[in-house]
Amino acid sequence: MFFSSSVIVAVLACVLSVHAAPAVPQPSLVPIVANAASIASGLKMMPSVNDRFKKLLADSSGNLLTGDALRQLTVFDFNNQPAGSKGGSILLATVDNFPILEELGISGAISLVEPCGLNIPHLHNRANEFFTVIDGILDTGFVQENGFNTEIETQLGKYQATVFPMGSIHYQQNPTCDPAVFVAALNNEDPGRSDIATSYWMLPSDVIDASLGFPETIGGGNIDAWRSHLPANLAAGVDSCLQACGLTA
């Protein structure tokens, strides 16, 4: 007995519909705790880890919170990426916005890096960083303190990682026309971040002028103009990459 192709297709569709697993709904989005810093400040006074968890995760009667109230204090949602940053976005979970991290000695970030995007040179004052690319390609580099005067450059692909030692100046750049995503883990709940260019241009004009050694190019009269063009944490990449990808600066 023979069956037409249309009948076979219909039977297969029926079988697949019976055995296909039902779609699992995604967990709901979790807003960032609005008064996280205040909550963390109260936790700092507690004598033990258990006491901190009881204070954070229980109601006034000592009963464990449930539902959304518990979820907001135990889940950090990196889907809350900030909007409007040129070159991409980065969201860092620290004790300032995720109070459960108080005294745990950890923090973390997820960043979405647009084509040609650059996470400008910066350092973390109080933490080492373990850095992992989970999608795309990123060029990275860091420099250590005086006495080790060589940049350590790396290129990372999907699921490849590197480290940035505490206090080292480092950056990440997407050299491609496709988006990239990275995850960073830091060993301090308050790692700190200092953007080198931004911090440097906060110094007095005469100090900047003298330390750069190019008074004929950069002087007191145009330093304010330079400051006004400093990029945000994630800036657009170099012109050559933007041109290759058909993008505009």
GROMACS elastic network, one bead per residue, 0.5 to 0.9 nm:
[ bonds ]
;  ai    aj funct       b0    kb
    3     6     6  0.81487   500
    3     7     6  0.62843   500
    3     8     6  0.67303   500
    4     7     6  0.53727   500
    4     8     6  0.65445   500
    4     9     6  0.88271   500
    5     8     6  0.50969   500
    5     9     6  0.61578   500
    5    10     6  0.85927   500
    6     9     6  0.51413   500
    6    10     6  0.61886   500
    6    11     6  0.87014   500
    7    10     6  0.50565   500
    7    11     6  0.62042   500
    7    12     6  0.86347   500
    8    11     6  0.51422   500
    8    12     6  0.61628   500
    8    13     6  0.85512   500
    9    12     6  0.51586   500
    9    13     6  0.61017   500
    9    14     6  0.85898   500
   10    13     6  0.51254   500
   10    14     6  0.62226   500
   10    15     6  0.87391   500
   11    14     6  0.50598   500
   11    15     6  0.62475   500
   11    16     6  0.86335   500
   12    15     6  0.50679   500
   12    16     6  0.60800   500
   12    17     6  0.84714   500
   13    16     6  0.51462   500
   13    17     6  0.60569   500
   13    18     6  0.86639   500
   14    17     6  0.51530   500
   14    18     6  0.63697   500
   14    19     6  0.88798   500
   15    18     6  0.52241   500
   15    19     6  0.63566   500
   15    20     6  0.84498   500
   16    19     6  0.52131   500
   16    20     6  0.56190   500
   17    20     6  0.53572   500
   17    21     6  0.85624   500
   18    21     6  0.83636   500
   19    22     6  0.89692   500
   20    23     6  0.87788   500
   21    24     6  0.85462   500
   25    28     6  0.86602   500
   26    29     6  0.87204   500
   27    30     6  0.88445   500
   29    77     6  0.68061   500
   29    79     6  0.75349   500
   29    80     6  0.85360   500
   30    33     6  0.89133   500
   30    68     6  0.82212   500
   30    71     6  0.74458   500
   30    72     6  0.59073   500
   30    75     6  0.71094   500
   30    76     6  0.70503   500
   30    77     6  0.56212   500
   30    79     6  0.85154   500
   30    80     6  0.83627   500
   31    34     6  0.83299   500
   31    72     6  0.68006   500
   31    76     6  0.81180   500
   31    77     6  0.70492   500
   31    80     6  0.74105   500
   32    36     6  0.82477   500
   32    72     6  0.72608   500
   32    73     6  0.87597   500
   32    76     6  0.70152   500
   32    77     6  0.72285   500
   32    80     6  0.76665   500
   32    97     6  0.65530   500
   32    98     6  0.74671   500
   33    36     6  0.52861   500
   33    37     6  0.89109   500
   33    72     6  0.69165   500
   33    73     6  0.73415   500
   33    97     6  0.61141   500
   33    98     6  0.67986   500
   33    99     6  0.82721   500
   34    37     6  0.83965   500
   34    97     6  0.74767   500
   35    38     6  0.55104   500
   35    39     6  0.63754   500
   35    40     6  0.87872   500
   35    96     6  0.86611   500
   35    97     6  0.78080   500
   36    39     6  0.50851   500
   36    40     6  0.60784   500
   36    41     6  0.85578   500
   36    95     6  0.73755   500
   36    96     6  0.57178   500
   36    98     6  0.60390   500
   36    99     6  0.54249   500
   37    40     6  0.50805   500
   37    41     6  0.61536   500
   37    42     6  0.88172   500
   37    95     6  0.68551   500
   37    97     6  0.64879   500
   37    98     6  0.81300   500
   37    99     6  0.67857   500
   38    41     6  0.50989   500
   38    42     6  0.65705   500
   38    43     6  0.88911   500
   38    96     6  0.84369   500
   38    99     6  0.85871   500
   39    42     6  0.52808   500
   39    43     6  0.64378   500
   39    44     6  0.89068   500
   39    56     6  0.77842   500
   39    99     6  0.62821   500
   39   100     6  0.89869   500
   40    44     6  0.62782   500
   40    56     6  0.87912   500
   40    95     6  0.65956   500
   40    96     6  0.73227   500
   40    97     6  0.88630   500
   40    98     6  0.81485   500
   40   100     6  0.74099   500
   40   101     6  0.82017   500
   40   102     6  0.60605   500
   41    44     6  0.53007   500
   41    45     6  0.72885   500
   41    99     6  0.85209   500
   41   102     6  0.84689   500
   42    45     6  0.57929   500
   42    46     6  0.74717   500
   42    52     6  0.87630   500
   42    55     6  0.87076   500
   43    46     6  0.54626   500
   43    47     6  0.89331   500
   43    51     6  0.83428   500
   43    52     6  0.53982   500
   43    53     6  0.83883   500
   43    55     6  0.71777   500
   43    56     6  0.73458   500
   43    99     6  0.80782   500
   43   100     6  0.86307   500
   43   102     6  0.69531   500
   43   103     6  0.88817   500
   44    47     6  0.81297   500
   44    52     6  0.77480   500
   44   102     6  0.67755   500
   44   103     6  0.74526   500
   45    52     6  0.84732   500
   46    49     6  0.77773   500
   46    50     6  0.88725   500
   46    51     6  0.59123   500
   46    52     6  0.56721   500
   46    55     6  0.83329   500
   47    50     6  0.85814   500
   47    51     6  0.65882   500
   47    52     6  0.76985   500
   48    51     6  0.51231   500
   48    52     6  0.63321   500
   48    53     6  0.87996   500
   49    52     6  0.51156   500
   49    53     6  0.63248   500
   49    54     6  0.86693   500
   49   103     6  0.81731   500
   49   104     6  0.88119   500
   50    53     6  0.51451   500
   50    54     6  0.61200   500
   50    55     6  0.85808   500
   51    54     6  0.51066   500
   51    55     6  0.61354   500
   51    56     6  0.85550   500
   52    55     6  0.51911   500
   52    56     6  0.60984   500
   52    57     6  0.84672   500
   52   100     6  0.83545   500
   52   102     6  0.84062   500
   53    56     6  0.50854   500
   53    57     6  0.57328   500
   53    58     6  0.78804   500
   53   100     6  0.76298   500
   54    57     6  0.54300   500
   54    58     6  0.54681   500
   54    59     6  0.86734   500
   54    62     6  0.73674   500
   54    63     6  0.88127   500
   54    64     6  0.79100   500
   55    58     6  0.59042   500
   55    59     6  0.78930   500
   55    60     6  0.86772   500
   55    62     6  0.82165   500
   56    59     6  0.83091   500
   56    73     6  0.77389   500
   56    99     6  0.82946   500
   56   100     6  0.73774   500
   57    62     6  0.87716   500
   57    63     6  0.83643   500
   57    64     6  0.58801   500
   57    65     6  0.57610   500
   57    66     6  0.88911   500
   57    69     6  0.86666   500
   57    70     6  0.65572   500
   57    73     6  0.72991   500
   57    74     6  0.85024   500
   58    61     6  0.75336   500
   58    62     6  0.51674   500
   58    63     6  0.50834   500
   58    65     6  0.52027   500
   58    66     6  0.89608   500
   58    70     6  0.85980   500
   59    62     6  0.52599   500
   59    63     6  0.54459   500
   59    64     6  0.64254   500
   59    65     6  0.61749   500
   60    63     6  0.74723   500
   61    64     6  0.89509   500
   62    65     6  0.88917   500
   64    70     6  0.79863   500
   65    68     6  0.86537   500
   65    69     6  0.62013   500
   65    70     6  0.50959   500
   65    71     6  0.87811   500
   66    69     6  0.59401   500
   66    70     6  0.50129   500
   66    71     6  0.75627   500
   67    70     6  0.56403   500
   67    71     6  0.62144   500
   67    72     6  0.87812   500
   68    72     6  0.59508   500
   68    73     6  0.86726   500
   69    72     6  0.55456   500
   69    73     6  0.68569   500
   70    73     6  0.54312   500
   70    74     6  0.63182   500
   70    75     6  0.84730   500
   71    74     6  0.52204   500
   71    75     6  0.55816   500
   71    76     6  0.87787   500
   72    75     6  0.56137   500
   72    76     6  0.73263   500
   72    77     6  0.88657   500
   73    76     6  0.77848   500
   73    98     6  0.72062   500
   73    99     6  0.74837   500
   73   100     6  0.68289   500
   74    98     6  0.82199   500
   74   100     6  0.69139   500
   75    98     6  0.84511   500
   76    79     6  0.89297   500
   76    93     6  0.71829   500
   76    97     6  0.87406   500
   76    98     6  0.68167   500
   77    80     6  0.61573   500
   77    81     6  0.88346   500
   77    93     6  0.89756   500
   78    81     6  0.61535   500
   78    90     6  0.89334   500
   78    91     6  0.65220   500
   78    92     6  0.82605   500
   78    93     6  0.82520   500
   78   109     6  0.79236   500
   78   110     6  0.66063   500
   78   111     6  0.88244   500
   79    91     6  0.87624   500
   80    83     6  0.88131   500
   80    91     6  0.75263   500
   81    89     6  0.63010   500
   81    90     6  0.64066   500
   81    91     6  0.56653   500
   81   110     6  0.85674   500
   81   111     6  0.80943   500
   81   112     6  0.84151   500
   82    85     6  0.72273   500
   82    89     6  0.61584   500
   82    90     6  0.71086   500
   82    91     6  0.70283   500
   83    88     6  0.86300   500
   83    89     6  0.71100   500
   84    88     6  0.82842   500
   84    89     6  0.80696   500
   85    88     6  0.57714   500
   85    89     6  0.58202   500
   85    90     6  0.88266   500
   85   232     6  0.69064   500
   85   233     6  0.78870   500
   85   234     6  0.64732   500
   85   235     6  0.74956   500
   86    89     6  0.77770   500
   86   114     6  0.85172   500
   86   117     6  0.78614   500
   86   231     6  0.81787   500
   86   232     6  0.72973   500
   86   233     6  0.86715   500
   86   234     6  0.61557   500
   86   235     6  0.52368   500
   86   236     6  0.58929   500
   87   112     6  0.87326   500
   87   113     6  0.62780   500
   87   114     6  0.52287   500
   87   115     6  0.73607   500
   87   116     6  0.71511   500
   87   118     6  0.63571   500
   87   119     6  0.81144   500
   87   233     6  0.89472   500
   87   234     6  0.53447   500
   87   237     6  0.71888   500
   88   111     6  0.74034   500
   88   112     6  0.54147   500
   88   115     6  0.84865   500
   88   117     6  0.63344   500
   88   118     6  0.80681   500
   88   119     6  0.84552   500
   88   179     6  0.88107   500
   88   233     6  0.89914   500
   88   234     6  0.58035   500
   88   235     6  0.73905   500
   88   236     6  0.81929   500
   89   110     6  0.85780   500
   89   111     6  0.55949   500
   89   112     6  0.53097   500
   89   113     6  0.64970   500
   89   114     6  0.83167   500
   89   233     6  0.81400   500
   89   234     6  0.63564   500
   90   109     6  0.69082   500
   90   110     6  0.59113   500
   90   112     6  0.63600   500
   90   113     6  0.81700   500
   90   119     6  0.88836   500
   90   233     6  0.80986   500
   90   234     6  0.76217   500
   91   108     6  0.85229   500
   91   109     6  0.55009   500
   91   110     6  0.57296   500
   91   111     6  0.63168   500
   92    97     6  0.85901   500
   92   107     6  0.74425   500
   92   108     6  0.57293   500
   92   110     6  0.67572   500
   92   111     6  0.84770   500
   92   184     6  0.86524   500
   93    96     6  0.77814   500
   93    97     6  0.62905   500
   93    98     6  0.61421   500
   93   101     6  0.86963   500
   93   107     6  0.56618   500
   93   108     6  0.53094   500
   93   109     6  0.59207   500
   93   110     6  0.87435   500
   93   189     6  0.82410   500
   94    97     6  0.57212   500
   94    98     6  0.57282   500
   94    99     6  0.75925   500
   94   101     6  0.67945   500
   94   102     6  0.86174   500
   94   106     6  0.78791   500
   94   107     6  0.52264   500
   94   108     6  0.70786   500
   94   109     6  0.87189   500
   94   188     6  0.83793   500
   94   189     6  0.52445   500
   94   190     6  0.58155   500
   94   191     6  0.77570   500
   95    98     6  0.50134   500
   95   100     6  0.70948   500
   95   101     6  0.52562   500
   95   102     6  0.56821   500
   95   103     6  0.86545   500
   95   106     6  0.89803   500
   95   107     6  0.77459   500
   95   189     6  0.54678   500
   95   190     6  0.61851   500
   96    99     6  0.64998   500
   96   101     6  0.89016   500
   96   189     6  0.85904   500
   96   190     6  0.77432   500
   98   101     6  0.61506   500
   98   102     6  0.82971   500
   99   102     6  0.56886   500
  100   103     6  0.85129   500
  100   104     6  0.80579   500
  101   104     6  0.52385   500
  101   105     6  0.72087   500
  101   106     6  0.67677   500
  101   107     6  0.72538   500
  101   189     6  0.59024   500
  102   105     6  0.75698   500
  102   106     6  0.88351   500
  102   189     6  0.66011   500
  102   190     6  0.88469   500
  103   106     6  0.83523   500
  103   188     6  0.85099   500
  103   189     6  0.70125   500
  104   107     6  0.86155   500
  104   187     6  0.88562   500
  104   188     6  0.76062   500
  104   189     6  0.65725   500
  105   186     6  0.82427   500
  105   187     6  0.54205   500
  105   190     6  0.79469   500
  106   127     6  0.89075   500
  106   185     6  0.73169   500
  106   186     6  0.56772   500
  106   190     6  0.79719   500
  106   191     6  0.84375   500
  107   184     6  0.84413   500
  107   185     6  0.60287   500
  107   186     6  0.51890   500
  107   187     6  0.64835   500
  107   188     6  0.59657   500
  107   190     6  0.72498   500
  107   191     6  0.74300   500
  108   129     6  0.89145   500
  108   183     6  0.72940   500
  108   184     6  0.53857   500
  108   186     6  0.58003   500
  108   187     6  0.86546   500
  108   189     6  0.84656   500
  109   182     6  0.81269   500
  109   183     6  0.56554   500
  109   184     6  0.50019   500
  109   185     6  0.66226   500
  109   186     6  0.84561   500
  110   181     6  0.72335   500
  110   182     6  0.57449   500
  110   184     6  0.64198   500
  111   180     6  0.83258   500
  111   181     6  0.56512   500
  111   182     6  0.54268   500
  111   183     6  0.66207   500
  111   184     6  0.83930   500
  112   179     6  0.72032   500
  112   180     6  0.60784   500
  112   182     6  0.68961   500
  113   116     6  0.79923   500
  113   117     6  0.55303   500
  113   118     6  0.73419   500
  113   119     6  0.79956   500
  113   138     6  0.88544   500
  113   173     6  0.80197   500
  113   174     6  0.67218   500
  113   178     6  0.89963   500
  113   179     6  0.57546   500
  113   180     6  0.50611   500
  113   181     6  0.59046   500
  113   182     6  0.79811   500
  113   234     6  0.78663   500
  114   118     6  0.83484   500
  114   174     6  0.71703   500
  114   176     6  0.89717   500
  114   177     6  0.80824   500
  114   178     6  0.70426   500
  114   180     6  0.64912   500
  114   181     6  0.86779   500
  114   236     6  0.83019   500
  115   118     6  0.89535   500
  115   173     6  0.89840   500
  115   174     6  0.59496   500
  115   175     6  0.70681   500
  115   176     6  0.56872   500
  115   178     6  0.51102   500
  115   179     6  0.51405   500
  115   180     6  0.75049   500
  115   236     6  0.84761   500
  115   237     6  0.80413   500
  115   241     6  0.82156   500
  115   242     6  0.78975   500
  115   245     6  0.77366   500
  115   247     6  0.88113   500
  116   173     6  0.67693   500
  116   175     6  0.52861   500
  116   176     6  0.60317   500
  116   177     6  0.65699   500
  116   178     6  0.83153   500
  116   179     6  0.84579   500
  116   235     6  0.89395   500
  116   236     6  0.62774   500
  116   238     6  0.69296   500
  116   239     6  0.87036   500
  116   241     6  0.56673   500
  116   242     6  0.60901   500
  116   245     6  0.81338   500
  116   247     6  0.89156   500
  117   172     6  0.84613   500
  117   173     6  0.57971   500
  117   174     6  0.53052   500
  117   175     6  0.77338   500
  117   176     6  0.89344   500
  117   179     6  0.85511   500
  117   180     6  0.89835   500
  117   234     6  0.67915   500
  117   235     6  0.59637   500
  117   238     6  0.83655   500
  118   121     6  0.87662   500
  118   171     6  0.74727   500
  118   172     6  0.58918   500
  118   174     6  0.64025   500
  118   175     6  0.88877   500
  118   233     6  0.83287   500
  118   234     6  0.55269   500
  118   235     6  0.51297   500
  118   236     6  0.58209   500
  118   237     6  0.52114   500
  118   238     6  0.83833   500
  119   122     6  0.82906   500
  119   170     6  0.89064   500
  119   171     6  0.56219   500
  119   172     6  0.51336   500
  119   173     6  0.61906   500
  119   174     6  0.88357   500
  119   232     6  0.87951   500
  119   233     6  0.59819   500
  119   235     6  0.63609   500
  119   236     6  0.87259   500
  119   237     6  0.88888   500
  120   170     6  0.79810   500
  120   171     6  0.54758   500
  120   172     6  0.70737   500
  120   173     6  0.81485   500
  120   195     6  0.71168   500
  120   196     6  0.81275   500
  120   197     6  0.83761   500
  120   231     6  0.80549   500
  120   232     6  0.81275   500
  120   233     6  0.60436   500
  120   234     6  0.62025   500
  120   235     6  0.67081   500
  121   142     6  0.85135   500
  121   169     6  0.60591   500
  121   170     6  0.51270   500
  121   172     6  0.78571   500
  121   194     6  0.87514   500
  121   195     6  0.61798   500
  121   196     6  0.59421   500
  121   197     6  0.75638   500
  121   233     6  0.88144   500
  122   167     6  0.89236   500
  122   168     6  0.80414   500
  122   169     6  0.52784   500
  122   170     6  0.56178   500
  122   171     6  0.65713   500
  122   193     6  0.66485   500
  122   194     6  0.53851   500
  122   196     6  0.51902   500
  122   197     6  0.81835   500
  122   233     6  0.88086   500
  123   164     6  0.87196   500
  123   165     6  0.89793   500
  123   166     6  0.73986   500
  123   167     6  0.54170   500
  123   168     6  0.56336   500
  123   170     6  0.62996   500
  123   171     6  0.87116   500
  123   192     6  0.80248   500
  123   193     6  0.56601   500
  123   194     6  0.54026   500
  123   195     6  0.67179   500
  123   196     6  0.74293   500
  124   127     6  0.57176   500
  124   128     6  0.73520   500
  124   129     6  0.81700   500
  124   164     6  0.89395   500
  124   165     6  0.85404   500
  124   166     6  0.59660   500
  124   167     6  0.55260   500
  124   168     6  0.74187   500
  124   169     6  0.81557   500
  124   191     6  0.57665   500
  124   192     6  0.51586   500
  124   194     6  0.64894   500
  125   128     6  0.88262   500
  125   166     6  0.64098   500
  125   167     6  0.53301   500
  125   168     6  0.86705   500
  125   191     6  0.62469   500
  125   192     6  0.53552   500
  125   193     6  0.63518   500
  125   194     6  0.73382   500
  126   166     6  0.62546   500
  126   167     6  0.72702   500
  126   187     6  0.82848   500
  126   188     6  0.66873   500
  126   190     6  0.72468   500
  126   192     6  0.62372   500
  126   193     6  0.86760   500
  127   165     6  0.74919   500
  127   167     6  0.75798   500
  127   186     6  0.57316   500
  127   187     6  0.53694   500
  127   188     6  0.54861   500
  127   189     6  0.86998   500
  127   190     6  0.80619   500
  127   192     6  0.76738   500
  128   163     6  0.74359   500
  128   164     6  0.60148   500
  128   167     6  0.78575   500
  128   168     6  0.88252   500
  128   185     6  0.83273   500
  128   186     6  0.56372   500
  128   187     6  0.59687   500
  128   188     6  0.80683   500
  128   191     6  0.82390   500
  129   162     6  0.84746   500
  129   163     6  0.55881   500
  129   164     6  0.50793   500
  129   165     6  0.63549   500
  129   166     6  0.71717   500
  129   184     6  0.64417   500
  129   185     6  0.56403   500
  129   187     6  0.70307   500
  130   161     6  0.71299   500
  130   162     6  0.61119   500
  130   164     6  0.66671   500
  130   165     6  0.86926   500
  130   183     6  0.84032   500
  130   184     6  0.56884   500
  130   185     6  0.51406   500
  130   186     6  0.64224   500
  130   187     6  0.87421   500
  131   160     6  0.84697   500
  131   161     6  0.53367   500
  131   162     6  0.53254   500
  131   163     6  0.57640   500
  131   164     6  0.75504   500
  131   182     6  0.71412   500
  131   183     6  0.60565   500
  131   185     6  0.65152   500
  131   186     6  0.87385   500
  132   156     6  0.81117   500
  132   157     6  0.89056   500
  132   158     6  0.81049   500
  132   159     6  0.62648   500
  132   160     6  0.56971   500
  132   162     6  0.66496   500
  132   163     6  0.87339   500
  132   181     6  0.87644   500
  132   182     6  0.55654   500
  132   183     6  0.52560   500
  132   184     6  0.62589   500
  132   185     6  0.85239   500
  133   136     6  0.71377   500
  133   137     6  0.72908   500
  133   138     6  0.73604   500
  133   156     6  0.65780   500
  133   157     6  0.62687   500
  133   158     6  0.53159   500
  133   159     6  0.53813   500
  133   160     6  0.57116   500
  133   161     6  0.63001   500
  133   180     6  0.75842   500
  133   181     6  0.60120   500
  133   183     6  0.63495   500
  133   184     6  0.86860   500
  134   137     6  0.89031   500
  134   157     6  0.77682   500
  134   159     6  0.50288   500
  134   160     6  0.75706   500
  134   180     6  0.76599   500
  134   181     6  0.56413   500
  134   182     6  0.54490   500
  134   183     6  0.70409   500
  135   157     6  0.71964   500
  135   159     6  0.73583   500
  135   179     6  0.77828   500
  135   180     6  0.51091   500
  135   181     6  0.50124   500
  135   182     6  0.69809   500
  136   156     6  0.84308   500
  136   157     6  0.60204   500
  136   158     6  0.58239   500
  136   174     6  0.81653   500
  136   176     6  0.82801   500
  136   178     6  0.68810   500
  136   179     6  0.62604   500
  136   181     6  0.65649   500
  136   182     6  0.87114   500
  137   155     6  0.71551   500
  137   156     6  0.56712   500
  137   158     6  0.67359   500
  137   173     6  0.86720   500
  137   174     6  0.62970   500
  137   175     6  0.73027   500
  137   176     6  0.71330   500
  137   178     6  0.84296   500
  137   179     6  0.83487   500
  137   180     6  0.61436   500
  137   181     6  0.84619   500
  138   154     6  0.84295   500
  138   155     6  0.57991   500
  138   156     6  0.53699   500
  138   157     6  0.67246   500
  138   172     6  0.62679   500
  138   173     6  0.54676   500
  138   175     6  0.65953   500
  138   176     6  0.82360   500
  138   180     6  0.71305   500
  138   181     6  0.87378   500
  138   182     6  0.86858   500
  139   153     6  0.74586   500
  139   154     6  0.59114   500
  139   156     6  0.63694   500
  139   171     6  0.82916   500
  139   172     6  0.56404   500
  139   173     6  0.51320   500
  139   174     6  0.62761   500
  139   175     6  0.68469   500
  140   152     6  0.82723   500
  140   153     6  0.57626   500
  140   154     6  0.52295   500
  140   155     6  0.61055   500
  140   156     6  0.76632   500
  140   162     6  0.87970   500
  140   170     6  0.72321   500
  140   171     6  0.56387   500
  140   173     6  0.63928   500
  140   174     6  0.89327   500
  141   151     6  0.64239   500
  141   152     6  0.53167   500
  141   154     6  0.60908   500
  141   155     6  0.86211   500
  141   164     6  0.84949   500
  141   169     6  0.82951   500
  141   170     6  0.54824   500
  141   171     6  0.57766   500
  141   172     6  0.69142   500
  142   150     6  0.87133   500
  142   151     6  0.56349   500
  142   152     6  0.53861   500
  142   153     6  0.67827   500
  142   164     6  0.67455   500
  142   165     6  0.85722   500
  142   168     6  0.61945   500
  142   169     6  0.53441   500
  142   171     6  0.67212   500
  143   148     6  0.76965   500
  143   149     6  0.70544   500
  143   150     6  0.64523   500
  143   152     6  0.64300   500
  143   164     6  0.89791   500
  143   168     6  0.56495   500
  143   169     6  0.54081   500
  143   170     6  0.66044   500
  144   147     6  0.80986   500
  144   148     6  0.59329   500
  144   149     6  0.70082   500
  144   150     6  0.77955   500
  144   151     6  0.77317   500
  144   152     6  0.87655   500
  144   165     6  0.80001   500
  144   167     6  0.76001   500
  144   169     6  0.68280   500
  145   148     6  0.61213   500
  145   149     6  0.74390   500
  145   167     6  0.80736   500
  145   168     6  0.69717   500
  145   169     6  0.87907   500
  146   149     6  0.62390   500
  147   150     6  0.89780   500
  148   151     6  0.84947   500
  154   162     6  0.80026   500
  155   160     6  0.89542   500
  156   159     6  0.80668   500
  156   160     6  0.54999   500
  156   161     6  0.66841   500
  156   162     6  0.80535   500
  157   160     6  0.55333   500
  157   161     6  0.83576   500
  158   161     6  0.87037   500
  158   180     6  0.88781   500
  158   181     6  0.88590   500
  158   182     6  0.89896   500
  164   167     6  0.83431   500
  164   168     6  0.64715   500
  164   169     6  0.81768   500
  164   170     6  0.69139   500
  165   168     6  0.55718   500
  165   169     6  0.87750   500
  166   169     6  0.88231   500
  169   195     6  0.89247   500
  169   196     6  0.77433   500
  173   237     6  0.71216   500
  174   177     6  0.80438   500
  174   178     6  0.82016   500
  174   179     6  0.76374   500
  174   180     6  0.68486   500
  174   237     6  0.76295   500
  174   241     6  0.89318   500
  175   178     6  0.87159   500
  175   237     6  0.80080   500
  175   238     6  0.88408   500
  175   241     6  0.64367   500
  176   179     6  0.77101   500
  176   180     6  0.87357   500
  176   241     6  0.71859   500
  176   244     6  0.88468   500
  176   245     6  0.77494   500
  177   241     6  0.78062   500
  177   242     6  0.82585   500
  177   244     6  0.79275   500
  177   245     6  0.53626   500
  177   246     6  0.87948   500
  178   245     6  0.89417   500
  186   189     6  0.76698   500
  186   190     6  0.89397   500
  186   191     6  0.68402   500
  187   190     6  0.87347   500
  187   191     6  0.74180   500
  188   191     6  0.51104   500
  188   192     6  0.88263   500
  194   197     6  0.88542   500
  194   198     6  0.79173   500
  194   199     6  0.67159   500
  195   198     6  0.54382   500
  195   199     6  0.60107   500
  195   200     6  0.84216   500
  195   233     6  0.74340   500
  196   199     6  0.52775   500
  196   200     6  0.59308   500
  196   201     6  0.86073   500
  197   200     6  0.51320   500
  197   201     6  0.62162   500
  197   202     6  0.88111   500
  197   227     6  0.89972   500
  197   230     6  0.74311   500
  197   231     6  0.88725   500
  198   201     6  0.54773   500
  198   202     6  0.66762   500
  198   227     6  0.77649   500
  198   230     6  0.68679   500
  198   231     6  0.84439   500
  199   202     6  0.53445   500
  199   203     6  0.74424   500
  200   203     6  0.58486   500
  200   208     6  0.76496   500
  201   204     6  0.78263   500
  201   205     6  0.80796   500
  201   208     6  0.71591   500
  201   223     6  0.80237   500
  201   224     6  0.88340   500
  201   226     6  0.84071   500
  201   227     6  0.65022   500
  202   205     6  0.84871   500
  202   208     6  0.89439   500
  202   227     6  0.84894   500
  203   206     6  0.84395   500
  203   207     6  0.66072   500
  203   208     6  0.64548   500
  204   207     6  0.53578   500
  204   208     6  0.63966   500
  204   209     6  0.87022   500
  205   208     6  0.51727   500
  205   209     6  0.60629   500
  205   210     6  0.85907   500
  205   219     6  0.75631   500
  205   220     6  0.55260   500
  205   221     6  0.89327   500
  205   223     6  0.68364   500
  205   224     6  0.88397   500
  206   209     6  0.50164   500
  206   210     6  0.60623   500
  206   211     6  0.85023   500
  206   219     6  0.79859   500
  206   220     6  0.67906   500
  207   210     6  0.52505   500
  207   211     6  0.60362   500
  207   212     6  0.85457   500
  208   211     6  0.53046   500
  208   212     6  0.61338   500
  208   213     6  0.86232   500
  208   218     6  0.87363   500
  208   219     6  0.84458   500
  208   220     6  0.87067   500
  208   223     6  0.86247   500
  209   212     6  0.55331   500
  209   213     6  0.64226   500
  209   214     6  0.68744   500
  209   215     6  0.59257   500
  209   218     6  0.64797   500
  209   219     6  0.57779   500
  209   220     6  0.71031   500
  209   223     6  0.86750   500
  210   213     6  0.53014   500
  210   214     6  0.76195   500
  210   215     6  0.73291   500
  211   214     6  0.84145   500
  212   215     6  0.77521   500
  212   218     6  0.81532   500
  213   216     6  0.87291   500
  213   218     6  0.87458   500
  214   217     6  0.54391   500
  214   218     6  0.59978   500
  214   219     6  0.79632   500
  215   218     6  0.51542   500
  215   219     6  0.52875   500
  215   220     6  0.86232   500
  216   219     6  0.70072   500
  218   221     6  0.80387   500
  218   222     6  0.65758   500
  218   223     6  0.67972   500
  218   226     6  0.89363   500
  219   222     6  0.57938   500
  219   223     6  0.62489   500
  220   223     6  0.54810   500
  220   224     6  0.79456   500
  221   224     6  0.74403   500
  221   225     6  0.84079   500
  222   225     6  0.52201   500
  222   226     6  0.65647   500
  222   227     6  0.89358   500
  223   226     6  0.50893   500
  223   227     6  0.63434   500
  223   228     6  0.88611   500
  224   227     6  0.50507   500
  224   228     6  0.64244   500
  225   228     6  0.52931   500
  225   229     6  0.69126   500
  226   229     6  0.54800   500
  226   230     6  0.68416   500
  227   230     6  0.54966   500
  228   231     6  0.87227   500
  231   234     6  0.71833   500
  231   235     6  0.54805   500
  231   236     6  0.82029   500
  232   235     6  0.58313   500
  236   239     6  0.86673   500
  236   242     6  0.81844   500
  236   249     6  0.66651   500
  237   240     6  0.83996   500
  237   241     6  0.67303   500
  237   242     6  0.67890   500
  237   249     6  0.80700   500
  238   241     6  0.56658   500
  238   242     6  0.64891   500
  238   243     6  0.88258   500
  238   249     6  0.84742   500
  239   242     6  0.50420   500
  239   243     6  0.60150   500
  239   244     6  0.85221   500
  239   248     6  0.82745   500
  239   249     6  0.70362   500
  240   243     6  0.52015   500
  240   244     6  0.61627   500
  240   245     6  0.86972   500
  241   244     6  0.50906   500
  241   245     6  0.62285   500
  241   246     6  0.85796   500
  241   247     6  0.83317   500
  242   245     6  0.52594   500
  242   246     6  0.61351   500
  242   248     6  0.61022   500
  242   249     6  0.67648   500
  243   246     6  0.50293   500
  243   247     6  0.58087   500
  243   248     6  0.70241   500
  243   249     6  0.86954   500
  244   247     6  0.76258   500
  245   248     6  0.88858   500
